[in-house]
Amino acid sequence: MIQKIRNVLKRNEGMGVIEVILIIVVLIGLVIIFKSQIVSLVNNILSKIASQANSI
């Protein structure tokens, strides 16, 4: 009985680690692919914030 519980826990933990690693890999890939768009978007947002902060 205890051995069965241990086997279930081992399998679930292993899948959780693999899922997290896959999600991280996909996110890193998306950042690499869309890096220039992300940088320009952030720069645009920050410049708008700065210009509106000066007008206050």
mmCIF file as gemmi writes it, N, C-alpha and C atoms, coordinates in Angstrom:
data_model
loop_
_atom_site.group_PDB
_atom_site.id
_atom_site.type_symbol
_atom_site.label_atom_id
_atom_site.label_alt_id
_atom_site.label_comp_id
_atom_site.label_asym_id
_atom_site.label_entity_id
_atom_site.label_seq_id
_atom_site.pdbx_PDB_ins_code
_atom_site.Cartn_x
_atom_site.Cartn_y
_atom_site.Cartn_z
_atom_site.occupancy
_atom_site.B_iso_or_equiv
_atom_site.pdbx_formal_charge
_atom_site.auth_seq_id
_atom_site.auth_asym_id
_atom_site.pdbx_PDB_model_num
ATOM 1 N N . MET Axp A 1 ? 0.815 -1.193 0 1 0 ? 1 A 1
ATOM 2 C CA . MET Axp A 1 ? 0 0 0 1 0 ? 1 A 1
ATOM 3 C C . MET Axp A 1 ? 0.859 1.257 0 1 0 ? 1 A 1
ATOM 4 N N . ILE Axp A 2 ? 1.834 1.317 0.896 1 0 ? 2 A 1
ATOM 5 C CA . ILE Axp A 2 ? 2.707 2.48 0.985 1 0 ? 2 A 1
ATOM 6 C C . ILE Axp A 2 ? 3.545 2.605 -0.285 1 0 ? 2 A 1
ATOM 7 N N . GLN Axp A 3 ? 3.957 1.486 -0.838 1 0 ? 3 A 1
ATOM 8 C CA . GLN Axp A 3 ? 4.752 1.499 -2.069 1 0 ? 3 A 1
ATOM 9 C C . GLN Axp A 3 ? 3.94 2.079 -3.232 1 0 ? 3 A 1
ATOM 10 N N . LYS Axp A 4 ? 2.648 1.757 -3.295 1 0 ? 4 A 1
ATOM 11 C CA . LYS Axp A 4 ? 1.794 2.293 -4.355 1 0 ? 4 A 1
ATOM 12 C C . LYS Axp A 4 ? 1.672 3.812 -4.238 1 0 ? 4 A 1
ATOM 13 N N . ILE Axp A 5 ? 1.52 4.306 -3.027 1 0 ? 5 A 1
ATOM 14 C CA . ILE Axp A 5 ? 1.426 5.745 -2.805 1 0 ? 5 A 1
ATOM 15 C C . ILE Axp A 5 ? 2.723 6.433 -3.218 1 0 ? 5 A 1
ATOM 16 N N . ARG Axp A 6 ? 3.842 5.826 -2.879 1 0 ? 6 A 1
ATOM 17 C CA . ARG Axp A 6 ? 5.137 6.403 -3.259 1 0 ? 6 A 1
ATOM 18 C C . ARG Axp A 6 ? 5.285 6.453 -4.781 1 0 ? 6 A 1
ATOM 19 N N . ASN Axp A 7 ? 4.86 5.403 -5.457 1 0 ? 7 A 1
ATOM 20 C CA . ASN Axp A 7 ? 4.956 5.38 -6.915 1 0 ? 7 A 1
ATOM 21 C C . ASN Axp A 7 ? 4.1 6.475 -7.544 1 0 ? 7 A 1
ATOM 22 N N . VAL Axp A 8 ? 2.901 6.683 -7.027 1 0 ? 8 A 1
ATOM 23 C CA . VAL Axp A 8 ? 2.018 7.723 -7.558 1 0 ? 8 A 1
ATOM 24 C C . VAL Axp A 8 ? 2.643 9.096 -7.348 1 0 ? 8 A 1
ATOM 25 N N . LEU Axp A 9 ? 3.181 9.341 -6.16 1 0 ? 9 A 1
ATOM 26 C CA . LEU Axp A 9 ? 3.793 10.634 -5.874 1 0 ? 9 A 1
ATOM 27 C C . LEU Axp A 9 ? 5.016 10.879 -6.75 1 0 ? 9 A 1
ATOM 28 N N . LYS Axp A 10 ? 5.818 9.869 -6.969 1 0 ? 10 A 1
ATOM 29 C CA . LYS Axp A 10 ? 6.999 10.025 -7.813 1 0 ? 10 A 1
ATOM 30 C C . LYS Axp A 10 ? 6.607 10.369 -9.241 1 0 ? 10 A 1
ATOM 31 N N . ARG Axp A 11 ? 5.605 9.71 -9.761 1 0 ? 11 A 1
ATOM 32 C CA . ARG Axp A 11 ? 5.192 9.968 -11.139 1 0 ? 11 A 1
ATOM 33 C C . ARG Axp A 11 ? 4.621 11.38 -11.281 1 0 ? 11 A 1
ATOM 34 N N . ASN Axp A 12 ? 3.824 11.834 -10.339 1 0 ? 12 A 1
ATOM 35 C CA . ASN Axp A 12 ? 3.219 13.163 -10.426 1 0 ? 12 A 1
ATOM 36 C C . ASN Axp A 12 ? 4.257 14.264 -10.291 1 0 ? 12 A 1
ATOM 37 N N . GLU Axp A 13 ? 5.212 14.095 -9.401 1 0 ? 13 A 1
ATOM 38 C CA . GLU Axp A 13 ? 6.245 15.102 -9.239 1 0 ? 13 A 1
ATOM 39 C C . GLU Axp A 13 ? 7.096 15.208 -10.498 1 0 ? 13 A 1
ATOM 40 N N . GLY Axp A 14 ? 7.4 14.087 -11.096 1 0 ? 14 A 1
ATOM 41 C CA . GLY Axp A 14 ? 8.187 14.093 -12.32 1 0 ? 14 A 1
ATOM 42 C C . GLY Axp A 14 ? 7.48 14.818 -13.441 1 0 ? 14 A 1
ATOM 43 N N . MET Axp A 15 ? 6.192 14.616 -13.572 1 0 ? 15 A 1
ATOM 44 C CA . MET Axp A 15 ? 5.436 15.302 -14.608 1 0 ? 15 A 1
ATOM 45 C C . MET Axp A 15 ? 5.377 16.799 -14.33 1 0 ? 15 A 1
ATOM 46 N N . GLY Axp A 16 ? 5.267 17.187 -13.084 1 0 ? 16 A 1
ATOM 47 C CA . GLY Axp A 16 ? 5.221 18.604 -12.744 1 0 ? 16 A 1
ATOM 48 C C . GLY Axp A 16 ? 6.509 19.317 -13.129 1 0 ? 16 A 1
ATOM 49 N N . VAL Axp A 17 ? 7.631 18.685 -12.88 1 0 ? 17 A 1
ATOM 50 C CA . VAL Axp A 17 ? 8.923 19.276 -13.218 1 0 ? 17 A 1
ATOM 51 C C . VAL Axp A 17 ? 9.057 19.402 -14.728 1 0 ? 17 A 1
ATOM 52 N N . ILE Axp A 18 ? 8.673 18.378 -15.45 1 0 ? 18 A 1
ATOM 53 C CA . ILE Axp A 18 ? 8.765 18.41 -16.906 1 0 ? 18 A 1
ATOM 54 C C . ILE Axp A 18 ? 7.861 19.494 -17.474 1 0 ? 18 A 1
ATOM 55 N N . GLU Axp A 19 ? 6.666 19.634 -16.936 1 0 ? 19 A 1
ATOM 56 C CA . GLU Axp A 19 ? 5.74 20.661 -17.415 1 0 ? 19 A 1
ATOM 57 C C . GLU Axp A 19 ? 6.3 22.057 -17.174 1 0 ? 19 A 1
ATOM 58 N N . VAL Axp A 20 ? 6.881 22.29 -16.012 1 0 ? 20 A 1
ATOM 59 C CA . VAL Axp A 20 ? 7.453 23.595 -15.707 1 0 ? 20 A 1
ATOM 60 C C . VAL Axp A 20 ? 8.623 23.898 -16.643 1 0 ? 20 A 1
ATOM 61 N N . ILE Axp A 21 ? 9.467 22.911 -16.881 1 0 ? 21 A 1
ATOM 62 C CA . ILE Axp A 21 ? 10.607 23.104 -17.784 1 0 ? 21 A 1
ATOM 63 C C . ILE Axp A 21 ? 10.129 23.41 -19.19 1 0 ? 21 A 1
ATOM 64 N N . LEU Axp A 22 ? 9.118 22.713 -19.663 1 0 ? 22 A 1
ATOM 65 C CA . LEU Axp A 22 ? 8.586 22.976 -21.005 1 0 ? 22 A 1
ATOM 66 C C . LEU Axp A 22 ? 7.984 24.369 -21.105 1 0 ? 22 A 1
ATOM 67 N N . ILE Axp A 23 ? 7.276 24.8 -20.086 1 0 ? 23 A 1
ATOM 68 C CA . ILE Axp A 23 ? 6.7 26.142 -20.094 1 0 ? 23 A 1
ATOM 69 C C . ILE Axp A 23 ? 7.803 27.194 -20.135 1 0 ? 23 A 1
ATOM 70 N N . ILE Axp A 24 ? 8.85 27.004 -19.353 1 0 ? 24 A 1
ATOM 71 C CA . ILE Axp A 24 ? 9.969 27.949 -19.346 1 0 ? 24 A 1
ATOM 72 C C . ILE Axp A 24 ? 10.65 27.996 -20.707 1 0 ? 24 A 1
ATOM 73 N N . VAL Axp A 25 ? 10.843 26.839 -21.327 1 0 ? 25 A 1
ATOM 74 C CA . VAL Axp A 25 ? 11.476 26.794 -22.648 1 0 ? 25 A 1
ATOM 75 C C . VAL Axp A 25 ? 10.624 27.531 -23.674 1 0 ? 25 A 1
ATOM 76 N N . VAL Axp A 26 ? 9.317 27.324 -23.636 1 0 ? 26 A 1
ATOM 77 C CA . VAL Axp A 26 ? 8.428 28.009 -24.582 1 0 ? 26 A 1
ATOM 78 C C . VAL Axp A 26 ? 8.465 29.515 -24.353 1 0 ? 26 A 1
ATOM 79 N N . LEU Axp A 27 ? 8.435 29.952 -23.1 1 0 ? 27 A 1
ATOM 80 C CA . LEU Axp A 27 ? 8.484 31.385 -22.807 1 0 ? 27 A 1
ATOM 81 C C . LEU Axp A 27 ? 9.797 32.014 -23.264 1 0 ? 27 A 1
ATOM 82 N N . ILE Axp A 28 ? 10.905 31.324 -23.039 1 0 ? 28 A 1
ATOM 83 C CA . ILE Axp A 28 ? 12.199 31.843 -23.493 1 0 ? 28 A 1
ATOM 84 C C . ILE Axp A 28 ? 12.225 31.93 -25.015 1 0 ? 28 A 1
ATOM 85 N N . GLY Axp A 29 ? 11.673 30.936 -25.682 1 0 ? 29 A 1
ATOM 86 C CA . GLY Axp A 29 ? 11.603 30.967 -27.139 1 0 ? 29 A 1
ATOM 87 C C . GLY Axp A 29 ? 10.779 32.136 -27.637 1 0 ? 29 A 1
ATOM 88 N N . LEU Axp A 30 ? 9.639 32.402 -27.008 1 0 ? 30 A 1
ATOM 89 C CA . LEU Axp A 30 ? 8.802 33.533 -27.407 1 0 ? 30 A 1
ATOM 90 C C . LEU Axp A 30 ? 9.508 34.864 -27.185 1 0 ? 30 A 1
ATOM 91 N N . VAL Axp A 31 ? 10.223 34.985 -26.088 1 0 ? 31 A 1
ATOM 92 C CA . VAL Axp A 31 ? 10.965 36.218 -25.819 1 0 ? 31 A 1
ATOM 93 C C . VAL Axp A 31 ? 12.052 36.415 -26.872 1 0 ? 31 A 1
ATOM 94 N N . ILE Axp A 32 ? 12.741 35.353 -27.243 1 0 ? 32 A 1
ATOM 95 C CA . ILE Axp A 32 ? 13.787 35.465 -28.261 1 0 ? 32 A 1
ATOM 96 C C . ILE Axp A 32 ? 13.191 35.854 -29.606 1 0 ? 32 A 1
ATOM 97 N N . ILE Axp A 33 ? 12.061 35.256 -29.96 1 0 ? 33 A 1
ATOM 98 C CA . ILE Axp A 33 ? 11.441 35.53 -31.26 1 0 ? 33 A 1
ATOM 99 C C . ILE Axp A 33 ? 10.923 36.963 -31.322 1 0 ? 33 A 1
ATOM 100 N N . PHE Axp A 34 ? 10.278 37.424 -30.253 1 0 ? 34 A 1
ATOM 101 C CA . PHE Axp A 34 ? 9.628 38.728 -30.264 1 0 ? 34 A 1
ATOM 102 C C . PHE Axp A 34 ? 10.4 39.785 -29.483 1 0 ? 34 A 1
ATOM 103 N N . LYS Axp A 35 ? 11.712 39.621 -29.357 1 0 ? 35 A 1
ATOM 104 C CA . LYS Axp A 35 ? 12.515 40.524 -28.535 1 0 ? 35 A 1
ATOM 105 C C . LYS Axp A 35 ? 12.417 41.966 -29.016 1 0 ? 35 A 1
ATOM 106 N N . SER Axp A 36 ? 12.575 42.201 -30.29 1 0 ? 36 A 1
ATOM 107 C CA . SER Axp A 36 ? 12.565 43.58 -30.788 1 0 ? 36 A 1
ATOM 108 C C . SER Axp A 36 ? 11.195 44.231 -30.592 1 0 ? 36 A 1
ATOM 109 N N . GLN Axp A 37 ? 10.126 43.471 -30.806 1 0 ? 37 A 1
ATOM 110 C CA . GLN Axp A 37 ? 8.788 44.024 -30.596 1 0 ? 37 A 1
ATOM 111 C C . GLN Axp A 37 ? 8.544 44.347 -29.13 1 0 ? 37 A 1
ATOM 112 N N . ILE Axp A 38 ? 9.018 43.487 -28.24 1 0 ? 38 A 1
ATOM 113 C CA . ILE Axp A 38 ? 8.837 43.707 -26.8 1 0 ? 38 A 1
ATOM 114 C C . ILE Axp A 38 ? 9.611 44.947 -26.363 1 0 ? 38 A 1
ATOM 115 N N . VAL Axp A 39 ? 10.848 45.087 -26.836 1 0 ? 39 A 1
ATOM 116 C CA . VAL Axp A 39 ? 11.671 46.233 -26.454 1 0 ? 39 A 1
ATOM 117 C C . VAL Axp A 39 ? 11.041 47.532 -26.951 1 0 ? 39 A 1
ATOM 118 N N . SER Axp A 40 ? 10.567 47.54 -28.202 1 0 ? 40 A 1
ATOM 119 C CA . SER Axp A 40 ? 9.964 48.766 -28.725 1 0 ? 40 A 1
ATOM 120 C C . SER Axp A 40 ? 8.665 49.099 -27.99 1 0 ? 40 A 1
ATOM 121 N N . LEU Axp A 41 ? 7.886 48.099 -27.634 1 0 ? 41 A 1
ATOM 122 C CA . LEU Axp A 41 ? 6.65 48.328 -26.888 1 0 ? 41 A 1
ATOM 123 C C . LEU Axp A 41 ? 6.944 48.927 -25.514 1 0 ? 41 A 1
ATOM 124 N N . VAL Axp A 42 ? 7.912 48.366 -24.806 1 0 ? 42 A 1
ATOM 125 C CA . VAL Axp A 42 ? 8.261 48.86 -23.472 1 0 ? 42 A 1
ATOM 126 C C . VAL Axp A 42 ? 8.813 50.282 -23.566 1 0 ? 42 A 1
ATOM 127 N N . ASN Axp A 43 ? 9.676 50.538 -24.556 1 0 ? 43 A 1
ATOM 128 C CA . ASN Axp A 43 ? 10.219 51.892 -24.724 1 0 ? 43 A 1
ATOM 129 C C . ASN Axp A 43 ? 9.106 52.886 -25.031 1 0 ? 43 A 1
ATOM 130 N N . ASN Axp A 44 ? 8.169 52.497 -25.859 1 0 ? 44 A 1
ATOM 131 C CA . ASN Axp A 44 ? 7.047 53.366 -26.203 1 0 ? 44 A 1
ATOM 132 C C . ASN Axp A 44 ? 6.207 53.678 -24.966 1 0 ? 44 A 1
ATOM 133 N N . ILE Axp A 45 ? 5.904 52.666 -24.181 1 0 ? 45 A 1
ATOM 134 C CA . ILE Axp A 45 ? 5.102 52.855 -22.964 1 0 ? 45 A 1
ATOM 135 C C . ILE Axp A 45 ? 5.835 53.759 -21.976 1 0 ? 45 A 1
ATOM 136 N N . LEU Axp A 46 ? 7.138 53.524 -21.784 1 0 ? 46 A 1
ATOM 137 C CA . LEU Axp A 46 ? 7.89 54.333 -20.833 1 0 ? 46 A 1
ATOM 138 C C . LEU Axp A 46 ? 8.007 55.782 -21.297 1 0 ? 46 A 1
ATOM 139 N N . SER Axp A 47 ? 8.16 56.001 -22.59 1 0 ? 47 A 1
ATOM 140 C CA . SER Axp A 47 ? 8.239 57.39 -23.084 1 0 ? 47 A 1
ATOM 141 C C . SER Axp A 47 ? 6.898 58.107 -22.901 1 0 ? 47 A 1
ATOM 142 N N . LYS Axp A 48 ? 5.785 57.404 -23.104 1 0 ? 48 A 1
ATOM 143 C CA . LYS Axp A 48 ? 4.473 58.007 -22.871 1 0 ? 48 A 1
ATOM 144 C C . LYS Axp A 48 ? 4.286 58.341 -21.399 1 0 ? 48 A 1
ATOM 145 N N . ILE Axp A 49 ? 4.72 57.454 -20.524 1 0 ? 49 A 1
ATOM 146 C CA . ILE Axp A 49 ? 4.609 57.708 -19.086 1 0 ? 49 A 1
ATOM 147 C C . ILE Axp A 49 ? 5.438 58.936 -18.707 1 0 ? 49 A 1
ATOM 148 N N . ALA Axp A 50 ? 6.651 59.027 -19.243 1 0 ? 50 A 1
ATOM 149 C CA . ALA Axp A 50 ? 7.519 60.152 -18.925 1 0 ? 50 A 1
ATOM 150 C C . ALA Axp A 50 ? 6.941 61.457 -19.438 1 0 ? 50 A 1
ATOM 151 N N . SER Axp A 51 ? 6.412 61.45 -20.636 1 0 ? 51 A 1
ATOM 152 C CA . SER Axp A 51 ? 5.857 62.695 -21.198 1 0 ? 51 A 1
ATOM 153 C C . SER Axp A 51 ? 4.587 63.12 -20.445 1 0 ? 51 A 1
ATOM 154 N N . GLN Axp A 52 ? 3.781 62.179 -20.038 1 0 ? 52 A 1
ATOM 155 C CA . GLN Axp A 52 ? 2.575 62.53 -19.297 1 0 ? 52 A 1
ATOM 156 C C . GLN Axp A 52 ? 2.901 62.927 -17.867 1 0 ? 52 A 1
ATOM 157 N N . ALA Axp A 53 ? 3.976 62.392 -17.31 1 0 ? 53 A 1
ATOM 158 C CA . ALA Axp A 53 ? 4.377 62.767 -15.948 1 0 ? 53 A 1
ATOM 159 C C . ALA Axp A 53 ? 4.891 64.21 -15.946 1 0 ? 53 A 1
ATOM 160 N N . ASN Axp A 54 ? 5.536 64.633 -17.047 1 0 ? 54 A 1
ATOM 161 C CA . ASN Axp A 54 ? 6.03 66.008 -17.115 1 0 ? 54 A 1
ATOM 162 C C . ASN Axp A 54 ? 4.891 67 -17.239 1 0 ? 54 A 1
ATOM 163 N N . SER Axp A 55 ? 3.769 66.58 -17.806 1 0 ? 55 A 1
ATOM 164 C CA . SER Axp A 55 ? 2.661 67.511 -17.999 1 0 ? 55 A 1
ATOM 165 C C . SER Axp A 55 ? 1.853 67.731 -16.716 1 0 ? 55 A 1
ATOM 166 N N . ILE Axp A 56 ? 2.061 66.908 -15.719 1 0 ? 56 A 1
ATOM 167 C CA . ILE Axp A 56 ? 1.29 67.042 -14.476 1 0 ? 56 A 1
ATOM 168 C C . ILE Axp A 56 ? 1.847 68.136 -13.596 1 0 ? 56 A 1
